[in-house]
Structure formats: structure tokens, C-alpha cells
Amino acid sequence: MMKHFHNVSSPNCSWEDDWIETGNGSVWISQKAIKKHGDITCQLSYIGRIGDFETKYYKVVQIKGNEKPHVLTDDYFRTTCASKNGAKYINVHAGVALKTTNHITIERNGSALDVLFLGFDSISHMTFIRKLPKTLDYFTNELNGLVLNGYNIVGDGTPQAFFPILTGKTEQELPSALKRAKEKRFIDSFPWIWNEYRQRGYVTSFCEDFPNAGMFTYRLMGFKDKPTDHFMRPFYLEVHKMENENPISNLIDMTFWTARDKLCIGSKRKSEVFMNYVKQLYAVHRSKPKFTIGFLGDMSHDDQNKVETADVDLVNLLKHLQLSGNLNNTILILMSDHGARYKEVRAELQGKYEERMPFFGFAFPSWFKHKYPQEYYNFRTNTERLSTPFDIHSTLLKILSLDDIKSVDQSERGISLFTEIPKSRTCHEAGIPIHWCACLNWYTASVSDDRVKSAAEFVTNKINLHIESEKACAKLSLHNVTRALKFLPDSSLVKFLRAADVNGVHPDMSDNTYVDKVMYQVWLYTFPNKAHYEATVIYNIKSGIYWGSIDEVSRINEYGHDADCSLKGSLDIRKFCFCKKGSDKEK
């Protein structure tokens, strides 16, 4: 596995610091810039939101050097500055405005704990260890963080990770909000967990940095209205826009953009800008309870090696929050949605397991285990039990009612991590489809085995049936099978009949249960799309029939622009579609 990993140097963002600084709900021109360039005048244009896909400038304010700081009326703005010596500056900035929220908030009381998610896209449990060592060391050794070693995903991709966490439901259990659907539906009405916190007087924030592949906007319609009190999507839409501007056509000195690395915003690393915004959320709303989702995808979605450039910024944020006393009121959650889904690492057998087991860890205030000893004990026990996104949702609900004592139905799909999860829990009981379960014992099967070949043909035919209605997509053919695994029930499970003694200690292993089904996982290449798929198929020994769901077919190499003729609304189509020659390309 390690051949797929290499070190990435911290980006060289700019040879000059940003001219604009923010903090405590205000913005001002830096003294360093004034000292270097003389008098500076800046036009500050506030960035407004037009749905989830467009922005607008709705208010322009002029600020000058050596004036008192301008009090922000919104969080995001673009600045264009000119100095006395002729230098120019343009950038986009984020601060936290001292505005009241659009609902009633409360002052913090003894039971209201902040919840802070800080996550990365496509980082497995093991890759977190490999690439974020400073953060992991501080999290586990200084903050006594508890890492969920049995955390398992329940579906393919970021929405399938976050819908269960944030709503308690899968995407299939919610109303369809696909862009390709005839009836367009936004996702505002879904049962978002932050609404539960808002009703308790929390300040809510949703911060995501990857607008062109957003968790709820790539295939889905997104939000019609702003979902949380602070919502960073307009800021990152503007960042993305500026990254693609032509400095010559704008006749503006774009030093802060043309000289920077793709991992920078102006003179700062993107991860530094993101962490600074979280710091300001905590500073401005220090006296109020907060529920914050922070998720970084830009640096890790396509290349997990780059995430190490965020290590120093993340650990600095954790240290700042700890030293400032903020973590004394906060349940801190470090996490990822899933492991790498594409490229060489995913083609490895270990990569298959790592995709299914992302990093997930919680750190509690030092007093928590003394006030809630049983809950803390159960949580620590559950770090070695099978856990899922559904359990995270149940845990988030329980955080709002830790002092309420009521029995928990352990047969439910989601179990709060403050309640002990049964050691015998299965993937089926936890709501994990077989294809995504990392707990099964698989054995190597020969790729030349007739059943394996038939399973691969079954998968290819299943894909072709799925894309049949998309006339622009070419029919696929099986090229070859690269790997195969076979699953059979454990021999002790097959032989177990009953308890042999009255106390249930000694088993009677005299049974010989007939096994009529065999499960295969096959890795196959198809043409003409040169796609590499992994699929789970069940073979019925009696009938000779193969069965499998299209939902249990993963693509493990990238499709790039191969599917541009299909609508962006359906990932299920795009990962299978190869556009025929002459088909219209998506604009």
C-alpha cells in the first residue's frame, strides 16, 4: 500500500501577506500592508447567495487604512484595493458577522454542549494515521480522543455517508432530489439534525469547501434556502470563480491568485482559511451553544496525499480551541466520509477494506466522564464494536438529552454510542449492505473458475440493463476478471446445533446445515469505457441463478468526462455510461 503514498510539501501561496484581516465580527486593512504600500483604499463587496449554485454582490462598502475596523453585516465578501504606490490587491475573505441569527438562540447553560465536526473527504482510518500524525497525536494523547475502530460505511460516496449521519435515513428512504428528476425537489424539508439543535437555541453552521463536488449539490438539487445560520457555500463558489478568472481581461493585478498554489486562497493555505473561520465562529459565539459541520474535500477528494498539508493547520486549531477553553464545552468529532474510492490504492485488496472504514473519533471535555460515567464507559467499549453512520445520528440526538434516562431498543438500526452496542452485532442488524460490510471472511477464488466468469458476465449484463434507457451510452462488454473472492459461512456456524448444557456454555456442534448460496466479489474490466468495477453477487447452488443489486457495484477507477452526455443528476448512470461517438456533450 505504501507505494501509493508520498510526501507533499506545504504550498507556496504568495510572497506577500493578505492586505485584509478579519476578527471579532470586523474587517480592517492590515498595518503591514499600509507600512509597505502607503495609504490603501478598498472596496468591499458583500457576497450574497442565489440558491446553491450562484452568488451576487449586494452591497459595496469602502474602507480605508488607519480607520477603525468595519463591522461586518455578513460573513463573506470580495475586496478590491489600491494603494498610494500603485500596488493593487484583490481577494475573497471570510469572517463571522456579529449579526443575530434568524431564530432565537440561548446563552449557554450547564447541559448545552457544543458539537464540532471536522472532516475530510476520502480519508480512510489508516490514511488518517499515515497523513495526519500531528493531529492524531494531539487528539488521542492530549485530548484523550476515542477512535471508532469498527466504524463501517453503509453506501457508496459522500451523500451516502452524510444522509444517515445528518437525517438518520439513507438517500433511498428520503424523497428524490436528483437534478435529473422530472419533478425538481430541494432538500430543505429533510429531517436535518441541525434543526433539532436550532430548536434548542444553538447557532448552526455548515462549512464545506468543494463547491463543484458538494455533498448535496453534485447530483442533487441542494438547498433552496440557507440551511444553517452560517453557510460557507457562497464563499467557496466565489473562490472557485476567482480561481477561473482571467487576470488580463479584468485588467487587475492578480498577484495573490496567479502566484499561488491550487491549495491557497491569497497568501494563506486553504486549510488555514477554513480553520481560521472555525476559530472566528467560536470567538463570536463564545457564549452560545454551537452545532458546526466542517468538511474539507478540495485537497483530498482526488489525491489523498495532499491532506497532509492541512495537518499543521488542523492541529493548531485544536490547540487554540483547547487553550482558549472552548473544548471544555465541546464534543469534538474528527472524521471522514469513506476511504479512497478511485485510483491505484482502491485497486488493492487492502484498499477495498480501507474504503469501507473511514476515520471517526470523538473527544469529550475532561469533566464528561465524571458526570456521565456509564455513558463514557459505554462509548469507550463501543470503540471496538461495529458502528455506522446511523449510530452517529442516534448519538447526536442523545447529546441533546444526556440527562434523560430511558431504555434503548437495541434492535433499532441506529444505536447511540452512549449505549453499549452488542458484541454480536452483525452488518445486517446495523443496516450495512453486504457489499459494504468489512466484517466478512472472504477467501480467494480463481478468476478462471466458471462461476466467477459467470458472475462477471452477470454484472456486465446488469449494468447494460441499468443504462439501457440512456440512448447516448454505449453497451459494455466484459474484458476480463482481475480478482475474485468467495464467502461461505464460518464452519462453526454451519456445525452449531444448540447449546449442549443447561447453562449454555458448551455448544453441540453435530449439525451439518446445507449451504445453498455462495457469495462472490468480483473485480472486472469492461470495454469500451475501460472501467474497473467491484461487485458483490450471490449464486444459488440449487437453481444456478445469480443475483445482485446495481447498488452493490462500485467503480474503482475514475470516469472523468466519459459520461458527459448523461445528466449530472445520477451518479449511478455516470459511473456506468460511456458516451457514444457523436453524442451531445454536457455543457
Secondary structure, DSSP 8 states (H G I E B T S, - for coil): -GGG----------SS--SEEEETTEEEE-HHHHHHH-SEEEEEEEEEEETTTEEEEEEEEEEETTS--EE-SSSEEEEEEEETTS-EEEEEEE-------SS------TT--EEEEEEETT-BHHHHHHH-HHHHHIIIIIS--EE-TTB---SSSHHHHHHHHHHSS-GGGS---BTTSSS---STTS--HHHHHHHTT-EEEEEE--GGG-TTTSSB---SS--SSEE-HHHHHHHHHHHT--HHHHT---HHHHTS-TTEETTEEHHHHHHHHHHHHHHHTTTS-EEEEEEE-TTTSS-GGGGGGGHHHHHHHHHHHHHTTGGGGEEEEEEES-S--SHHHHHSHHHHHHHH-B-EEEE--TTHHHHSHHHHHHHHHHTTS-B-HHHHHHHHHHHTTTT------TTSS---TTS---TT--HHHHT--GGG-S-S-EEE--TT-HHHHHHHHHHHHHHHHHHTT-TTB---EEEEEEEEEEE---HHHHH--EESSTTS-SEE--------EEEEEEEEEEETTTEEEEEEEEEETTT--EE--GGGEEE-S--TTTTTTS-TT-HHHHTT--B-TT-----
